[in-house]
Amino acid sequence: MPDVFAKNVATSADDAAKIVPRAEFRVFGQGVIELVQSKIWNGKTVLFAARKMPKETYFLSVHTNEANVKVRDGLLDIKTKVGETPDGYEIFQPRGKFQFPVNKTDLSEILSHLQVEIALDKDEYPIETFIEMARSHPSLAPVGVEKMRYGFTIDGIICEYATVWFNGAQIETACAESENYAGMKEVVEGMGLAQMANTNYLRAAKRVLGMIE
């Protein structure tokens, strides 16, 4: 069984490209957790331990909703959207994890996924410097994200519900993710989420910050 709370470790872009991407259906709103809790036993359910995640920083770009770039525990993790299933579930491919401080070449690659250009005149950049660079750039916005996550599987499909804080603003989320798209559809419907909008973390954070409607 996949460990949804697996240790965050650095990976190269080449290694990340070998990972088979999972599709994800995710919703945000209020009352989401109560809804999922009322439906959680509709299938064969296995609970994982609840976990308060370390604080993360997501980097939002006005130029893309398809590059998930975040930092946790000093590692910057990149996933990019590579497609959707016939049901509209989003597929994100891992692109590697970078350990800070990062060199100029790695930072240039990170910025390319965010579709921005910044003149780089140093050989090495600590995470604090990168956050300040993003904060001062007109097309970028770093956002602090905290999560209290409750992971489980239903019929072998990885799921979770969570309380999330974007820069302190609280919202609830729930998701299902798997390479088994047909199984995902059954579980999403079983949790009562199928009629809600599929919204990834990038779009949810941008709405909270007023970057999109």
C-alpha positions as CSV (number, residue, x, y, z in Angstrom):
1,M,0.0,0.0,0.0
2,P,1.5,3.4,-0.9
3,D,2.4,5.6,2.0
4,V,0.8,9.0,1.5
5,F,3.0,10.4,4.2
6,A,6.3,9.1,2.8
7,K,9.4,10.9,3.8
8,N,10.2,14.0,1.8
9,V,13.6,13.2,0.1
10,A,15.5,14.9,-2.8
11,T,15.1,13.3,-6.2
12,S,16.6,14.3,-9.6
13,A,14.5,15.3,-12.5
14,D,15.4,12.1,-14.3
15,D,14.3,10.0,-11.3
16,A,11.1,11.9,-11.0
17,A,10.3,11.4,-14.6
18,K,10.3,7.6,-14.0
19,I,7.5,7.9,-11.4
20,V,4.1,6.8,-12.7
21,P,1.9,9.8,-12.1
22,R,-1.4,9.4,-10.3
23,A,-4.6,11.3,-11.2
24,E,-6.2,13.4,-8.5
25,F,-9.7,14.7,-7.9
26,R,-9.7,17.4,-5.1
27,V,-12.3,19.7,-3.7
28,F,-12.2,22.7,-1.4
29,G,-14.9,24.3,0.7
30,Q,-16.6,24.4,4.0
31,G,-18.5,21.3,5.3
32,V,-16.3,19.0,3.2
33,I,-14.9,17.1,6.1
34,E,-18.3,16.4,7.7
35,L,-19.6,15.2,4.3
36,V,-16.7,12.8,3.8
37,Q,-16.9,11.5,7.4
38,S,-20.5,10.6,6.8
39,K,-19.6,8.6,3.7
40,I,-16.2,7.2,4.5
41,W,-17.4,3.6,5.2
42,N,-19.3,3.2,1.9
43,G,-16.5,0.9,0.8
44,K,-13.6,-1.1,2.3
45,T,-11.8,1.6,4.3
46,V,-8.4,1.5,5.9
47,L,-7.4,4.5,8.0
48,F,-3.9,6.0,8.3
49,A,-2.6,8.1,11.2
50,A,-3.6,11.7,11.2
51,R,-0.7,14.1,10.7
52,K,-0.1,17.8,11.2
53,M,2.2,18.6,8.3
54,P,5.2,20.9,8.6
55,K,4.5,24.4,7.3
56,E,4.9,24.6,3.5
57,T,5.4,27.5,1.1
58,Y,3.7,27.3,-2.3
59,F,4.9,29.6,-5.1
60,L,2.1,30.9,-7.2
61,S,2.6,32.3,-10.7
62,V,0.1,34.4,-12.7
63,H,1.4,32.7,-15.8
64,T,0.5,29.1,-14.9
65,N,-1.9,26.9,-13.0
66,E,-0.1,23.8,-14.1
67,A,3.1,24.0,-12.1
68,N,2.9,22.9,-8.4
69,V,6.0,24.4,-6.8
70,K,6.3,24.1,-3.0
71,V,8.9,23.9,-0.3
72,R,8.7,21.7,2.8
73,D,11.5,20.8,5.2
74,G,14.0,22.7,3.0
75,L,13.1,20.7,-0.1
76,L,11.5,22.3,-3.2
77,D,9.1,19.9,-4.9
78,I,7.9,20.4,-8.4
79,K,5.0,18.7,-10.1
80,T,3.5,19.8,-13.5
81,K,0.2,18.9,-15.0
82,V,0.5,16.6,-18.0
83,G,-3.1,15.7,-18.7
84,E,-6.5,14.8,-17.5
85,T,-8.5,11.6,-17.4
86,P,-11.8,11.3,-19.4
87,D,-13.6,12.3,-16.2
88,G,-11.5,15.4,-15.8
89,Y,-9.2,14.2,-13.0
90,E,-5.9,16.0,-13.2
91,I,-2.6,14.2,-13.8
92,F,0.6,15.8,-12.3
93,Q,4.0,14.4,-13.1
94,P,6.8,14.8,-10.5
95,R,9.7,16.9,-11.9
96,G,12.2,16.5,-9.0
97,K,13.0,17.8,-5.5
98,F,15.7,20.3,-4.9
99,Q,17.6,20.7,-1.7
100,F,18.2,24.3,-0.5
101,P,20.5,26.1,-0.9
102,V,20.2,25.5,-4.7
103,N,22.7,26.5,-7.4
104,K,22.0,28.9,-10.2
105,T,21.3,26.2,-12.7
106,D,18.7,24.5,-10.5
107,L,17.0,27.8,-9.6
108,S,16.8,28.7,-13.3
109,E,15.0,25.4,-13.9
110,I,12.6,26.1,-11.0
111,L,11.8,29.5,-12.4
112,S,11.2,28.1,-15.9
113,H,8.4,25.9,-14.5
114,L,6.8,29.1,-13.0
115,Q,7.3,30.8,-16.4
116,V,9.2,33.8,-15.1
117,E,12.7,35.1,-15.7
118,I,14.9,36.6,-12.9
119,A,18.5,37.7,-13.4
120,L,20.6,35.3,-11.3
121,D,24.0,36.7,-10.3
122,K,24.9,34.4,-7.4
123,D,26.2,30.8,-7.5
124,E,24.0,29.7,-4.6
125,Y,20.6,30.7,-3.2
126,P,19.2,29.8,0.2
127,I,15.4,29.3,0.6
128,E,15.0,32.7,2.4
129,T,16.5,34.5,-0.6
130,F,14.2,32.7,-3.1
131,I,11.1,33.5,-1.0
132,E,12.1,37.2,-1.0
133,M,12.7,37.1,-4.7
134,A,9.3,35.6,-5.3
135,R,7.7,38.1,-2.9
136,S,9.2,41.1,-4.8
137,H,8.4,39.8,-8.3
138,P,5.2,41.1,-9.9
139,S,4.2,37.7,-11.3
140,L,4.9,35.6,-8.3
141,A,3.4,35.2,-4.8
142,P,4.6,32.9,-2.0
143,V,1.9,31.6,0.3
144,G,2.3,29.9,3.6
145,V,0.3,26.7,3.8
146,E,-0.5,24.5,6.9
147,K,-2.3,21.2,6.7
148,M,-3.9,18.9,9.2
149,R,-4.3,15.7,7.1
150,Y,-6.4,12.5,7.7
151,G,-5.4,9.8,5.2
152,F,-7.2,6.6,4.3
153,T,-7.9,4.3,1.5
154,I,-11.3,3.2,0.2
155,D,-11.3,0.0,-1.9
156,G,-7.5,0.6,-2.4
157,I,-7.9,4.2,-3.6
158,I,-5.8,6.7,-1.7
159,C,-7.9,9.4,-0.1
160,E,-7.7,12.2,2.5
161,Y,-9.6,15.0,4.0
162,A,-7.8,17.9,5.6
163,T,-8.1,21.3,7.2
164,V,-5.9,23.7,5.3
165,W,-4.7,27.3,6.1
166,F,-3.6,29.6,3.3
167,N,-1.7,32.5,5.0
168,G,-3.9,31.7,8.0
169,A,-7.2,31.6,6.1
170,Q,-8.9,28.2,6.9
171,I,-10.6,26.0,4.4
172,E,-11.4,22.2,4.1
173,T,-10.4,19.9,1.4
174,A,-10.8,16.2,0.4
175,C,-9.3,14.2,-2.4
176,A,-8.9,10.8,-4.1
177,E,-5.9,9.9,-6.2
178,S,-4.8,6.8,-8.1
179,E,-3.7,5.2,-11.4
180,N,-7.0,3.3,-11.2
181,Y,-9.3,5.9,-12.8
182,A,-12.5,3.7,-12.8
183,G,-11.9,3.0,-9.1
184,M,-11.4,6.7,-8.4
185,K,-14.7,7.6,-10.0
186,E,-16.6,5.1,-7.8
187,V,-14.9,6.4,-4.7
188,V,-15.4,10.0,-5.5
189,E,-19.1,9.3,-6.1
190,G,-19.3,7.3,-2.9
191,M,-17.8,10.2,-0.9
192,G,-20.5,12.5,-2.3
193,L,-17.9,14.8,-4.0
194,A,-18.6,14.1,-7.7
195,Q,-20.8,17.3,-8.1
196,M,-18.2,19.6,-6.6
197,A,-15.6,21.4,-8.7
198,N,-12.3,19.6,-9.1
199,T,-9.9,22.2,-7.7
200,N,-6.1,21.8,-7.2
201,Y,-4.0,23.5,-4.5
202,L,-2.8,26.2,-6.9
203,R,-6.3,27.4,-7.9
204,A,-7.5,27.2,-4.3
205,A,-4.6,29.3,-3.0
206,K,-5.0,31.8,-5.8
207,R,-8.7,32.2,-5.0
208,V,-7.9,32.8,-1.3
209,L,-5.2,35.4,-2.3
210,G,-7.6,37.1,-4.8
211,M,-5.4,36.2,-7.8
212,I,-8.3,34.5,-9.6
213,E,-12.1,34.5,-9.1
